[in-house]
Amino acid sequence: MSHTPEPWIAFYANRDDKETILDSNEDGCGGYFATLHGTKETQRANAARIVACVNGCAGLNPAAYQELIDSVGYLIGAAKAAGVISPIVDKAERAYDRAIAQASA
């Protein structure tokens, strides 16, 4: 599956008083994606968040993240099950737990 290439931009259009999400190509604005609803403040906040997420993930394979997360969890679990007591394992476990908590918040 493919998507429209980055960068995407948020654009405030006076037409209909709505925030709009567009893609940006070498010629300027290429395509229109969405018109957001709600208060002007909410529209702008939502548009900024969507655009930041899309542009921040440029070049990344989102399907690989769950496998990476699972692998780290399995490694920590295996080390603890094998009785490996180490500041490195403890630090890795704390970092893993924080990352999962932040991603779930």
Residue pairs with C-beta under 8 A, 6 or more apart in sequence:
4 23
4 30
4 31
4 33
5 23
5 25
6 23
6 54
6 55
6 58
7 23
7 24
7 55
7 58
8 21
8 22
8 23
8 24
8 33
8 50
8 51
8 54
8 55
9 21
9 22
9 23
9 24
9 29
9 51
10 19
10 20
10 21
10 22
10 44
10 47
10 48
10 50
10 51
11 19
11 20
11 21
11 22
11 29
12 19
12 20
12 44
13 19
13 20
13 35
16 35
17 40
18 35
18 36
18 37
18 43
19 35
19 36
19 40
19 43
19 44
19 46
19 47
20 32
20 33
20 34
20 35
20 36
20 47
21 32
21 33
21 34
21 36
21 47
21 50
21 51
22 29
22 30
22 31
22 32
22 33
23 29
23 30
23 31
23 33
24 30
34 50
36 42
36 43
36 46
36 47
37 43
38 46
69 99
69 100
72 92
72 96
73 96
75 92
76 89
76 92
76 93
76 96
79 86
79 89
80 89
80 93
